[in-house]
Amino acid sequence: MSKTVVHVLRHGEVYNPDQILYGRLPGFRLSELGVQMAKAAAQGLAEREVVHVVASPLERAQQTAEPIAAQFGLPVGVDERLIESANWFEGKKVSPGDGSFRDPRNWWVLRDPVTPSWGEAYRAIAERMFAAVHAARVAAEGREAVLVSHQLPIWTLRRYVERKRLWHDPRKRQCGLASLTSFHFDGAKVVGIGYSEPAAHLIALSATARTAKGA
């Protein structure tokens, strides 16, 4: 059976001066530091045999994919299944200690952390992401693919593949900016999961990493 690797890359830092949860809102692009992170991710993949590059339709994901696709002379495909999760708090400030979480009118939205009640169901996220990964595996069979997505979908996918419960503490996600979560396949079976941070040297400079508002 053929051995294939599908790398799922989180986008780089986003320019978000108002510090809102931007979710699926249009117009949120990479910051200057985020552009550097995308280039660092491309450099980290330079020696790999990448033949397929696909990204979420959101601008920040498309931008992150561009230097990788250019490096390998490939187009950037679009897969809607890689999009950020839907969230009721989209467009609102949600920092701990301020913003929407302190407003009693919003507490009913937070009633169920398992599904969760404030957004797209974890299982729905996991299933669409897993389908996107398998489509990329088929497209890159025997070589490697890169998919660019968002923190919550990537972490939910990983927990799904690892057969862990999908609801979790967001503070404990292993999915840094411009990080790679790599799924190793033998045929159609996942036989290993790797994780790396090619932009680790830039994350310490990131306001997103410090405030945990990145998506």
C-alpha positions as CSV (number, residue, x, y, z in Angstrom):
1,M,0.0,0.0,0.0
2,S,1.1,3.5,-0.7
3,K,2.4,5.8,2.1
4,T,0.9,9.4,2.0
5,V,1.3,12.4,4.3
6,V,-1.4,15.0,4.6
7,H,-0.1,18.1,6.5
8,V,-2.9,20.3,8.0
9,L,-1.5,23.8,8.5
10,R,-3.0,26.5,10.7
11,H,-2.8,29.9,9.1
12,G,-0.5,32.6,10.4
13,E,-1.3,35.6,12.6
14,V,-4.2,37.8,11.5
15,Y,-4.4,41.6,11.6
16,N,-7.1,42.1,14.1
17,P,-6.7,45.5,15.8
18,D,-10.1,45.5,17.4
19,Q,-9.5,42.1,19.0
20,I,-12.8,40.4,18.0
21,L,-13.6,36.8,17.3
22,Y,-13.6,37.1,13.5
23,G,-14.6,33.6,12.7
24,R,-15.9,33.4,9.1
25,L,-16.1,37.2,8.6
26,P,-14.6,38.4,5.3
27,G,-11.7,40.9,5.2
28,F,-9.4,39.4,7.9
29,R,-6.0,39.0,6.3
30,L,-2.6,38.1,7.6
31,S,-0.6,40.7,9.6
32,E,3.0,41.4,8.4
33,L,4.1,38.9,11.0
34,G,1.6,36.4,9.7
35,V,3.0,36.7,6.2
36,Q,6.4,35.9,7.7
37,M,4.9,32.8,9.4
38,A,3.5,31.6,6.1
39,K,6.9,31.9,4.5
40,A,8.4,30.0,7.4
41,A,5.9,27.2,7.0
42,A,6.8,27.0,3.3
43,Q,10.5,26.8,4.2
44,G,9.7,24.0,6.7
45,L,8.1,22.0,3.8
46,A,10.8,22.8,1.2
47,E,12.3,19.3,1.3
48,R,9.0,17.5,1.2
49,E,7.3,15.9,-1.8
50,V,4.2,18.2,-1.9
51,V,2.0,17.7,-4.9
52,H,-1.3,19.1,-3.7
53,V,-2.2,22.3,-1.9
54,V,-5.7,23.2,-0.8
55,A,-7.0,25.9,1.7
56,S,-10.1,27.1,3.4
57,P,-11.8,29.8,1.4
58,L,-11.1,32.5,4.0
59,E,-8.5,35.1,3.1
60,R,-6.0,34.3,5.9
61,A,-5.9,30.6,4.9
62,Q,-5.5,31.4,1.2
63,Q,-2.6,33.8,2.0
64,T,-0.9,31.2,4.1
65,A,-1.1,28.7,1.3
66,E,0.3,30.9,-1.4
67,P,4.1,30.7,-0.6
68,I,3.8,26.9,-0.3
69,A,2.0,26.6,-3.6
70,A,4.5,28.9,-5.3
71,Q,7.4,27.0,-3.9
72,F,6.2,23.8,-5.6
73,G,4.7,25.4,-8.7
74,L,1.1,24.4,-7.7
75,P,-2.2,26.2,-7.7
76,V,-4.1,26.7,-4.4
77,G,-7.3,24.8,-4.4
78,V,-10.3,25.7,-2.3
79,D,-12.2,23.3,-0.1
80,E,-15.1,24.6,1.9
81,R,-14.8,21.7,4.4
82,L,-11.6,23.4,5.7
83,I,-13.4,26.6,6.8
84,E,-13.4,28.0,10.3
85,S,-16.2,26.7,12.6
86,A,-19.4,28.7,12.8
87,N,-19.7,30.6,16.1
88,W,-22.5,32.6,17.6
89,F,-20.0,35.1,19.1
90,E,-18.6,36.0,15.6
91,G,-17.9,39.7,15.4
92,K,-17.9,40.2,19.2
93,K,-15.2,40.7,21.8
94,V,-14.8,37.5,23.8
95,S,-11.8,38.1,26.0
96,P,-11.8,36.5,29.5
97,G,-13.0,39.2,31.9
98,D,-14.6,41.5,29.3
99,G,-16.7,41.5,26.3
100,S,-19.6,39.2,25.5
101,F,-18.9,36.5,28.1
102,R,-19.7,38.9,30.9
103,D,-23.1,39.9,29.4
104,P,-25.8,37.9,31.2
105,R,-27.9,38.1,28.0
106,N,-25.4,35.7,26.4
107,W,-25.1,33.1,29.1
108,W,-27.9,31.0,27.7
109,V,-25.7,30.5,24.6
110,L,-23.0,29.0,26.8
111,R,-25.3,26.4,28.4
112,D,-23.8,23.3,26.6
113,P,-20.0,23.0,26.2
114,V,-20.2,19.5,24.9
115,T,-22.1,20.0,21.6
116,P,-21.3,23.1,21.9
117,S,-24.4,25.3,22.1
118,W,-22.6,28.4,20.8
119,G,-21.5,27.1,17.4
120,E,-21.1,24.3,14.9
121,A,-21.2,20.8,16.5
122,Y,-17.7,19.3,17.1
123,R,-18.8,16.1,15.4
124,A,-19.8,18.0,12.2
125,I,-16.5,19.8,12.2
126,A,-14.6,16.6,12.7
127,E,-16.4,14.8,9.9
128,R,-16.0,17.5,7.3
129,M,-12.4,17.9,8.1
130,F,-11.7,14.2,8.0
131,A,-13.4,14.0,4.6
132,A,-11.2,16.8,3.3
133,V,-8.1,15.0,4.6
134,H,-9.1,11.8,2.8
135,A,-9.8,13.7,-0.4
136,A,-6.3,15.2,-0.2
137,R,-4.8,11.8,0.5
138,V,-6.4,10.4,-2.7
139,A,-5.1,13.4,-4.7
140,A,-1.6,13.1,-3.4
141,E,-1.4,9.3,-3.1
142,G,2.1,8.1,-2.5
143,R,3.4,11.7,-1.9
144,E,2.3,14.7,0.3
145,A,-0.5,17.2,0.5
146,V,-0.9,20.5,2.4
147,L,-4.3,21.7,3.7
148,V,-4.6,25.1,5.3
149,S,-7.3,25.5,7.9
150,H,-8.0,27.0,11.4
151,Q,-7.2,26.1,14.9
152,L,-10.5,24.7,16.2
153,P,-11.2,22.5,13.1
154,I,-7.6,21.2,13.1
155,W,-7.6,20.3,16.8
156,T,-11.1,18.8,16.6
157,L,-9.9,16.7,13.7
158,R,-6.9,15.5,15.6
159,R,-9.0,14.5,18.6
160,Y,-11.4,12.7,16.3
161,V,-8.6,10.7,14.7
162,E,-7.1,9.9,18.1
163,R,-10.6,8.7,19.3
164,K,-10.7,11.2,22.1
165,R,-13.8,13.1,23.2
166,L,-14.2,16.2,21.0
167,W,-15.1,18.8,23.7
168,H,-12.0,20.1,25.3
169,D,-10.3,23.0,27.1
170,P,-9.3,25.5,24.4
171,R,-6.3,26.6,26.5
172,K,-4.7,23.1,26.0
173,R,-4.8,22.9,22.2
174,Q,-1.6,21.9,20.5
175,C,-2.1,24.0,17.4
176,G,0.1,27.1,17.3
177,L,0.1,29.7,14.6
178,A,1.4,28.3,11.2
179,S,1.8,24.9,12.9
180,L,1.7,21.6,11.0
181,T,-0.4,18.6,12.2
182,S,0.7,15.8,9.9
183,F,-1.4,12.7,9.2
184,H,0.6,9.7,8.0
185,F,-1.3,7.2,5.9
186,D,-0.5,3.6,4.9
187,G,-3.1,3.2,2.2
188,A,-6.3,4.6,3.6
189,K,-5.4,4.0,7.2
190,V,-3.9,6.7,9.5
191,V,-0.8,5.2,11.1
192,G,0.7,8.2,12.7
193,I,0.2,11.9,13.6
194,G,3.1,14.4,13.8
195,Y,3.2,18.0,15.0
196,S,5.7,20.7,14.2
197,E,6.0,24.5,14.5
198,P,8.1,25.8,11.6
199,A,7.3,29.4,12.7
200,A,8.0,28.9,16.4
201,H,10.6,31.6,16.3
202,L,7.9,34.1,15.3
203,I,5.2,33.0,17.6
204,A,6.8,34.7,20.6
205,L,6.4,38.0,18.8
206,S,2.7,37.4,18.1
207,A,-0.1,39.4,19.8
208,T,-2.5,36.6,18.7
209,A,-0.5,34.0,20.6
210,R,-0.4,36.2,23.7
211,T,-4.1,36.9,23.8
212,A,-5.4,33.5,22.5
213,K,-7.8,35.2,20.0
214,G,-6.5,33.5,16.9
215,A,-8.7,31.1,15.0
